[in-house]
Amino acid sequence: MGIRYEEEPISDNRYWFEDLGLGLGLWQGSFQEATGIWLRWYDADGHWIATSAELAEQEKQRADKLAARLRELGINPEEI
C-alpha cells in the first residue's frame, strides 16, 4: 500500500489523493510576493488549504474585530 500518483483528475487542474485525504491543484495568485500559478493543497470540500500568511491574516482580522467589540463595551483591550 503506497501513495498512487496516477489518480483520476477531478477537473482539468486538480487531482485527489485518496490515501492522503488531500488534493493538489493549480492555483493562481500571490505567494511570498510573487504572482503566478502555484501547486496548492485543497481539502475534501474543494477549499484551498490556507498558507501560514493567510492564517496569520485571518487571526489578525479576528483579533482586530474582538478588540473593536471590547472597545464598544467600554473595555480597553490593551489593559486586559
MMTF fields as JSON, N, C-alpha, C and O atoms, coordinates in Angstrom:
{
  "mmtfVersion": "1.0.0",
  "mmtfProducer": "UNKNOWN",
  "numBonds": 319,
  "numAtoms": 320,
  "numGroups": 80,
  "numChains": 1,
  "numModels": 1,
  "chainsPerModel": [1],
  "groupsPerChain": [80],
  "chainIdList": ["A"],
  "bondAtomList": [4, 2, 8, 6, 12, 10, 16, 14, 20, 18, 24, 22, 28, 26, 32, 30, 36, 34, 40, 38, 44, 42, 48, 46, 52, 50, 56, 54, 60, 58, 64, 62, 68, 66, 72, 70, 76, 74, 80, 78, 84, 82, 88, 86, 92, 90, 96, 94, 100, 98, 104, 102, 108, 106, 112, 110, 116, 114, 120, 118, 124, 122, 128, 126, 132, 130, 136, 134, 140, 138, 144, 142, 148, 146, 152, 150, 156, 154, 160, 158, 164, 162, 168, 166, 172, 170, 176, 174, 180, 178, 184, 182, 188, 186, 192, 190, 196, 194, 200, 198, 204, 202, 208, 206, 212, 210, 216, 214, 220, 218, 224, 222, 228, 226, 232, 230, 236, 234, 240, 238, 244, 242, 248, 246, 252, 250, 256, 254, 260, 258, 264, 262, 268, 266, 272, 270, 276, 274, 280, 278, 284, 282, 288, 286, 292, 290, 296, 294, 300, 298, 304, 302, 308, 306, 312, 310, 316, 314],
  "bondOrderList": [1, 1, 1, 1, 1, 1, 1, 1, 1, 1, 1, 1, 1, 1, 1, 1, 1, 1, 1, 1, 1, 1, 1, 1, 1, 1, 1, 1, 1, 1, 1, 1, 1, 1, 1, 1, 1, 1, 1, 1, 1, 1, 1, 1, 1, 1, 1, 1, 1, 1, 1, 1, 1, 1, 1, 1, 1, 1, 1, 1, 1, 1, 1, 1, 1, 1, 1, 1, 1, 1, 1, 1, 1, 1, 1, 1, 1, 1, 1],
  "groupList": [{"groupName": "MET", "atomNameList": ["N", "CA", "C", "O"], "elementList": ["N", "C", "C", "O"], "formalChargeList": [0, 0, 0, 0], "bondAtomList": [1, 0, 2, 1, 3, 2], "bondOrderList": [1, 1, 2], "singleLetterCode": "M", "chemCompType": "L-PEPTIDE LINKING"}, {"groupName": "GLY", "atomNameList": ["N", "CA", "C", "O"], "elementList": ["N", "C", "C", "O"], "formalChargeList": [0, 0, 0, 0], "bondAtomList": [1, 0, 2, 1, 3, 2], "bondOrderList": [1, 1, 2], "singleLetterCode": "G", "chemCompType": "PEPTIDE LINKING"}, {"groupName": "ILE", "atomNameList": ["N", "CA", "C", "O"], "elementList": ["N", "C", "C", "O"], "formalChargeList": [0, 0, 0, 0], "bondAtomList": [1, 0, 2, 1, 3, 2], "bondOrderList": [1, 1, 2], "singleLetterCode": "I", "chemCompType": "L-PEPTIDE LINKING"}, {"groupName": "ARG", "atomNameList": ["N", "CA", "C", "O"], "elementList": ["N", "C", "C", "O"], "formalChargeList": [0, 0, 0, 0], "bondAtomList": [1, 0, 2, 1, 3, 2], "bondOrderList": [1, 1, 2], "singleLetterCode": "R", "chemCompType": "L-PEPTIDE LINKING"}, {"groupName": "TYR", "atomNameList": ["N", "CA", "C", "O"], "elementList": ["N", "C", "C", "O"], "formalChargeList": [0, 0, 0, 0], "bondAtomList": [1, 0, 2, 1, 3, 2], "bondOrderList": [1, 1, 2], "singleLetterCode": "Y", "chemCompType": "L-PEPTIDE LINKING"}, {"groupName": "GLU", "atomNameList": ["N", "CA", "C", "O"], "elementList": ["N", "C", "C", "O"], "formalChargeList": [0, 0, 0, 0], "bondAtomList": [1, 0, 2, 1, 3, 2], "bondOrderList": [1, 1, 2], "singleLetterCode": "E", "chemCompType": "L-PEPTIDE LINKING"}, {"groupName": "PRO", "atomNameList": ["N", "CA", "C", "O"], "elementList": ["N", "C", "C", "O"], "formalChargeList": [0, 0, 0, 0], "bondAtomList": [1, 0, 2, 1, 3, 2], "bondOrderList": [1, 1, 2], "singleLetterCode": "P", "chemCompType": "L-PEPTIDE LINKING"}, {"groupName": "SER", "atomNameList": ["N", "CA", "C", "O"], "elementList": ["N", "C", "C", "O"], "formalChargeList": [0, 0, 0, 0], "bondAtomList": [1, 0, 2, 1, 3, 2], "bondOrderList": [1, 1, 2], "singleLetterCode": "S", "chemCompType": "L-PEPTIDE LINKING"}, {"groupName": "ASP", "atomNameList": ["N", "CA", "C", "O"], "elementList": ["N", "C", "C", "O"], "formalChargeList": [0, 0, 0, 0], "bondAtomList": [1, 0, 2, 1, 3, 2], "bondOrderList": [1, 1, 2], "singleLetterCode": "D", "chemCompType": "L-PEPTIDE LINKING"}, {"groupName": "ASN", "atomNameList": ["N", "CA", "C", "O"], "elementList": ["N", "C", "C", "O"], "formalChargeList": [0, 0, 0, 0], "bondAtomList": [1, 0, 2, 1, 3, 2], "bondOrderList": [1, 1, 2], "singleLetterCode": "N", "chemCompType": "L-PEPTIDE LINKING"}, {"groupName": "TRP", "atomNameList": ["N", "CA", "C", "O"], "elementList": ["N", "C", "C", "O"], "formalChargeList": [0, 0, 0, 0], "bondAtomList": [1, 0, 2, 1, 3, 2], "bondOrderList": [1, 1, 2], "singleLetterCode": "W", "chemCompType": "L-PEPTIDE LINKING"}, {"groupName": "PHE", "atomNameList": ["N", "CA", "C", "O"], "elementList": ["N", "C", "C", "O"], "formalChargeList": [0, 0, 0, 0], "bondAtomList": [1, 0, 2, 1, 3, 2], "bondOrderList": [1, 1, 2], "singleLetterCode": "F", "chemCompType": "L-PEPTIDE LINKING"}, {"groupName": "LEU", "atomNameList": ["N", "CA", "C", "O"], "elementList": ["N", "C", "C", "O"], "formalChargeList": [0, 0, 0, 0], "bondAtomList": [1, 0, 2, 1, 3, 2], "bondOrderList": [1, 1, 2], "singleLetterCode": "L", "chemCompType": "L-PEPTIDE LINKING"}, {"groupName": "GLN", "atomNameList": ["N", "CA", "C", "O"], "elementList": ["N", "C", "C", "O"], "formalChargeList": [0, 0, 0, 0], "bondAtomList": [1, 0, 2, 1, 3, 2], "bondOrderList": [1, 1, 2], "singleLetterCode": "Q", "chemCompType": "L-PEPTIDE LINKING"}, {"groupName": "ALA", "atomNameList": ["N", "CA", "C", "O"], "elementList": ["N", "C", "C", "O"], "formalChargeList": [0, 0, 0, 0], "bondAtomList": [1, 0, 2, 1, 3, 2], "bondOrderList": [1, 1, 2], "singleLetterCode": "A", "chemCompType": "L-PEPTIDE LINKING"}, {"groupName": "THR", "atomNameList": ["N", "CA", "C", "O"], "elementList": ["N", "C", "C", "O"], "formalChargeList": [0, 0, 0, 0], "bondAtomList": [1, 0, 2, 1, 3, 2], "bondOrderList": [1, 1, 2], "singleLetterCode": "T", "chemCompType": "L-PEPTIDE LINKING"}, {"groupName": "HIS", "atomNameList": ["N", "CA", "C", "O"], "elementList": ["N", "C", "C", "O"], "formalChargeList": [0, 0, 0, 0], "bondAtomList": [1, 0, 2, 1, 3, 2], "bondOrderList": [1, 1, 2], "singleLetterCode": "H", "chemCompType": "L-PEPTIDE LINKING"}, {"groupName": "LYS", "atomNameList": ["N", "CA", "C", "O"], "elementList": ["N", "C", "C", "O"], "formalChargeList": [0, 0, 0, 0], "bondAtomList": [1, 0, 2, 1, 3, 2], "bondOrderList": [1, 1, 2], "singleLetterCode": "K", "chemCompType": "L-PEPTIDE LINKING"}],
  "groupTypeList": [0, 1, 2, 3, 4, 5, 5, 5, 6, 2, 7, 8, 9, 3, 4, 10, 11, 5, 8, 12, 1, 12, 1, 12, 1, 12, 10, 13, 1, 7, 11, 13, 5, 14, 15, 1, 2, 10, 12, 3, 10, 4, 8, 14, 8, 1, 16, 10, 2, 14, 15, 7, 14, 5, 12, 14, 5, 13, 5, 17, 13, 3, 14, 8, 17, 12, 14, 14, 3, 12, 3, 5, 12, 1, 2, 9, 6, 5, 5, 2],
  "groupIdList": [1, 2, 3, 4, 5, 6, 7, 8, 9, 10, 11, 12, 13, 14, 15, 16, 17, 18, 19, 20, 21, 22, 23, 24, 25, 26, 27, 28, 29, 30, 31, 32, 33, 34, 35, 36, 37, 38, 39, 40, 41, 42, 43, 44, 45, 46, 47, 48, 49, 50, 51, 52, 53, 54, 55, 56, 57, 58, 59, 60, 61, 62, 63, 64, 65, 66, 67, 68, 69, 70, 71, 72, 73, 74, 75, 76, 77, 78, 79, 80],
  "secStructList": [7, 7, 7, 7, 1, 7, 7, 7, 3, 3, 3, 6, 6, 3, 3, 3, 3, 6, 6, 6, 6, 3, 3, 3, 3, 3, 3, 3, 3, 3, 3, 6, 6, 3, 3, 3, 3, 3, 3, 3, 3, 3, 7, 6, 6, 1, 7, 5, 7, 7, 7, 2, 2, 2, 2, 2, 2, 2, 2, 2, 2, 2, 2, 2, 2, 2, 2, 2, 2, 2, 2, 2, 6, 6, 7, 7, 4, 4, 4, 7],
  "xCoordList": [0.84, 0.0, 0.877, 1.604, 0.813, 1.587, 0.763, -0.388, 1.345, 0.644, 0.69, 1.753, -0.445, -0.531, -0.589, -1.395, 0.253, 0.289, -0.469, -0.488, -1.086, -1.825, -3.318, -4.099, -3.716, -5.127, -5.873, -5.283, -7.168, -8.016, -8.171, -8.377, -8.078, -8.27, -9.72, -10.636, -9.928, -11.259, -11.698, -12.855, -10.799, -11.059, -9.77, -8.84, -9.71, -8.535, -7.241, -6.161, -7.339, -6.103, -6.101, -5.338, -6.929, -6.966, -6.913, -7.562, -6.135, -6.007, -6.237, -5.697, -7.032, -7.361, -6.548, -6.496, -5.908, -5.13, -5.893, -5.809, -6.621, -7.487, -6.712, -7.184, -5.521, -4.723, -4.329, -4.167, -4.177, -3.801, -5.006, -4.907, -6.143, -7.313, -7.13, -7.735, -6.288, -5.983, -5.924, -5.713, -6.112, -5.952, -4.854, -4.463, -4.368, -3.332, -3.812, -4.22, -3.762, -4.25, -3.461, -2.62, -3.752, -3.128, -3.96, -5.182, -3.283, -3.923, -3.191, -1.961, -3.93, -3.317, -3.493, -4.605, -2.387, -2.435, -1.046, -0.063, -0.962, 0.318, 0.733, -0.075, 1.997, 2.588, 4.002, 4.793, 4.318, 5.64, 6.073, 7.186, 5.165, 5.409, 5.663, 6.22, 5.26, 5.382, 4.018, 3.373, 3.585, 2.304, 2.541, 3.434, 1.726, 1.864, 0.896, -0.086, 1.184, 0.399, 1.208, 2.375, 0.569, 1.237, 0.527, -0.673, 1.269, 0.659, 0.209, 0.943, -1.011, -1.537, -2.458, -3.209, -2.393, -3.235, -4.653, -4.863, -5.622, -7.009, -7.646, -7.167, -8.739, -9.385, -10.512, -10.759, -11.188, -12.247, -13.416, -14.161, -13.588, -14.667, -14.246, -15.037, -13.004, -12.512, -11.939, -11.63, -11.79, -11.241, -9.714, -9.158, -9.066, -7.612, -7.187, -7.825, -6.127, -5.558, -4.83, -4.003, -5.14, -4.563, -3.057, -2.552, -2.354, -0.922, -0.728, -1.678, 0.481, 0.749, 0.461, -0.026, 0.753, 0.47, -1.034, -1.494, -1.801, -3.251, -3.836, -4.753, -3.31, -3.772, -3.466, -4.297, -2.269, -1.888, -2.813, -3.208, -3.164, -4.067, -5.464, -6.102, -5.939, -7.248, -7.254, -8.224, -6.191, -6.103, -6.004, -6.573, -5.282, -5.189, -6.565, -6.95, -7.31, -8.654, -9.568, -10.376, -9.431, -10.243, -9.906, -10.802, -8.61, -8.179, -8.637, -9.071, -8.541, -8.993, -10.491, -10.939, -11.254, -12.709, -13.045, -13.937, -12.334, -12.551, -12.184, -12.903, -11.062, -10.64, -11.683, -11.988, -12.226, -13.253, -14.49, -15.085, -14.878, -16.063, -15.828, -16.722, -14.635, -14.321, -14.393, -14.91, -13.877, -13.935, -15.382, -15.717, -16.253, -17.678, -18.287, -19.212, -17.762, -18.255, -17.56, -17.798, -16.695, -16.007, -14.793, -14.336, -14.267, -13.098, -11.91, -11.995, -10.815, -9.605, -8.861, -8.356, -8.775, -8.123, -6.638, -6.051, -6.036, -4.623, -4.389, -3.267, -5.441, -5.323, -5.746, -5.754, -6.089, -6.526, -5.314, -5.456],
  "yCoordList": [-1.185, 0.0, 1.237, 1.49, 1.986, 3.207, 4.295, 4.081, 5.456, 6.579, 6.39, 6.153, 6.495, 6.374, 7.763, 8.594, 8.017, 9.329, 9.378, 10.416, 8.284, 8.269, 8.346, 7.698, 9.138, 9.306, 9.969, 10.682, 9.722, 10.345, 11.83, 12.195, 12.681, 14.119, 14.426, 13.87, 15.323, 15.789, 16.825, 16.837, 17.672, 18.652, 18.786, 18.002, 19.762, 19.908, 20.142, 19.809, 20.705, 21.058, 20.649, 21.207, 19.699, 19.234, 17.715, 17.031, 17.201, 15.758, 15.408, 16.061, 14.387, 13.956, 12.727, 11.774, 12.733, 11.608, 10.987, 11.46, 9.944, 9.305, 8.89, 9.097, 8.303, 7.845, 8.983, 8.777, 10.174, 11.342, 12.1, 12.815, 11.943, 12.733, 14.191, 15.083, 14.422, 15.772, 15.773, 14.739, 16.943, 17.118, 18.118, 18.901, 18.078, 19.011, 19.621, 18.91, 20.933, 21.598, 22.836, 23.294, 23.365, 24.61, 25.779, 25.803, 26.735, 27.912, 29.134, 29.158, 30.139, 31.373, 32.441, 32.698, 33.061, 34.108, 34.528, 34.203, 35.255, 35.744, 34.931, 34.64, 34.576, 33.843, 34.356, 34.372, 34.775, 35.313, 36.378, 36.348, 37.315, 38.48, 38.149, 38.969, 36.955, 36.593, 36.118, 35.294, 36.63, 36.248, 35.249, 35.42, 34.213, 33.2, 32.064, 32.198, 30.949, 29.738, 28.796, 28.516, 28.312, 27.51, 26.177, 26.064, 25.173, 23.947, 24.216, 24.797, 23.786, 24.068, 22.941, 22.39, 22.601, 21.557, 22.072, 23.257, 21.171, 21.51, 20.356, 19.223, 20.66, 19.664, 18.944, 19.194, 18.048, 17.23, 18.059, 17.61, 19.271, 20.155, 21.037, 21.836, 20.885, 21.67, 23.021, 23.828, 23.284, 24.569, 24.478, 23.484, 25.524, 25.571, 25.562, 26.201, 24.851, 24.863, 26.201, 26.572, 26.905, 28.241, 28.171, 27.259, 29.148, 29.271, 29.891, 30.404, 29.846, 30.441, 31.941, 32.486, 32.611, 34.05, 34.303, 35.258, 33.456, 33.616, 33.346, 34.041, 32.344, 32.062, 33.224, 33.6, 33.794, 34.942, 36.124, 36.814, 36.369, 37.475, 37.231, 38.158, 35.993, 35.656, 35.902, 36.441, 35.518, 35.718, 37.194, 37.636, 37.97, 39.413, 40.056, 40.883, 39.678, 40.225, 39.846, 40.652, 38.621, 38.162, 38.959, 39.376, 39.171, 39.93, 41.385, 41.963, 41.969, 43.355, 43.482, 44.447, 42.515, 42.521, 42.387, 43.069, 41.516, 41.336, 42.614, 43.026, 43.234, 44.467, 45.571, 46.32, 45.668, 46.672, 46.417, 47.356, 45.166, 44.828, 45.163, 45.676, 44.875, 45.217, 46.727, 47.187, 47.493, 48.959, 49.448, 50.368, 48.803, 49.146, 48.917, 49.62, 47.932, 47.608, 48.421, 48.207, 49.361, 50.212, 49.563, 50.007, 48.535, 47.828, 48.124, 47.973, 48.541, 48.782, 47.457, 46.926, 46.91, 45.61, 45.615, 44.562, 46.794, 46.89, 46.685, 46.408, 46.819, 46.679, 45.299, 45.06, 44.411, 43.074, 42.173, 41.001],
  "zCoordList": [0.0, 0.0, 0.0, 0.961, -1.044, -1.132, -1.749, -2.131, -1.845, -2.455, -3.963, -4.536, -4.589, -6.038, -6.635, -6.214, -7.606, -8.221, -9.542, -10.203, -9.932, -11.182, -10.944, -11.641, -9.96, -9.618, -10.773, -11.584, -10.831, -11.837, -11.526, -10.369, -12.523, -12.264, -11.925, -12.529, -10.946, -10.592, -11.623, -12.042, -12.019, -13.065, -13.857, -13.67, -14.727, -15.58, -14.811, -15.299, -13.625, -12.919, -11.446, -10.657, -11.066, -9.68, -9.628, -10.418, -8.693, -8.523, -7.06, -6.167, -6.82, -5.471, -5.113, -5.89, -3.939, -3.435, -2.271, -1.137, -2.556, -1.571, -0.327, 0.791, -0.508, 0.639, 1.577, 2.779, 1.022, 1.83, 2.361, 3.357, 1.695, 2.049, 1.665, 2.259, 0.668, 0.192, -1.324, -1.959, -1.882, -3.313, -3.595, -2.729, -4.813, -5.248, -6.552, -7.471, -6.626, -7.826, -8.157, -7.383, -9.322, -9.75, -9.241, -9.387, -8.649, -8.069, -8.593, -8.622, -9.002, -9.468, -8.411, -7.95, -8.03, -7.028, -6.61, -7.276, -5.501, -4.989, -3.771, -2.889, -3.744, -2.628, -2.446, -3.39, -1.234, -0.908, -1.917, -2.441, -2.171, -3.01, -4.479, -5.209, -4.918, -6.331, -6.821, -6.171, -7.953, -8.522, -9.648, -10.478, -9.654, -10.688, -10.458, -9.727, -11.09, -10.925, -10.045, -10.318, -8.986, -7.971, -7.78, -8.029, -7.339, -6.852, -5.431, -4.631, -5.124, -3.79, -3.353, -4.158, -2.06, -1.489, -1.281, -1.02, -1.399, -1.077, -0.307, -0.357, 0.411, 1.264, 0.524, -0.656, 1.241, 0.648, 0.143, -0.728, 0.683, 0.233, -0.947, -1.448, -1.38, -2.505, -2.132, -3.009, -0.818, -0.363, -0.278, 0.19, -0.736, -0.64, 0.824, 1.661, 1.132, 2.482, 2.646, 1.813, 3.705, 3.928, 4.151, 4.806, 3.596, 3.851, 5.234, 5.826, 5.74, 7.051, 7.032, 8.023, 5.925, 5.83, 5.845, 6.47, 5.164, 5.154, 6.54, 6.977, 7.222, 8.586, 9.517, 10.344, 9.38, 10.218, 9.952, 10.891, 8.693, 8.359, 8.928, 9.428, 8.855, 9.426, 10.934, 11.467, 11.621, 13.07, 13.415, 14.413, 12.596, 12.834, 12.696, 13.522, 11.648, 11.462, 12.617, 13.078, 13.072, 14.214, 15.471, 16.204, 15.72, 16.893, 16.805, 17.801, 15.621, 15.434, 15.694, 16.314, 15.223, 15.43, 16.918, 17.422, 17.606, 19.042, 19.808, 20.718, 19.432, 20.095, 19.889, 20.816, 18.674, 18.399, 19.247, 19.775, 19.379, 20.191, 21.661, 22.334, 22.157, 23.549, 23.764, 24.781, 22.81, 22.924, 22.967, 23.713, 22.139, 22.162, 23.54, 23.946, 24.249, 25.592, 26.679, 27.867, 26.268, 27.23, 27.859, 28.913, 27.247, 27.756, 26.847, 25.629, 27.445, 26.67, 26.506, 27.495, 25.304, 25.121, 25.473, 25.724, 25.492, 25.847, 27.335, 27.759, 28.126, 29.58, 30.085, 31.293, 29.192, 29.615, 29.765, 30.115]
}
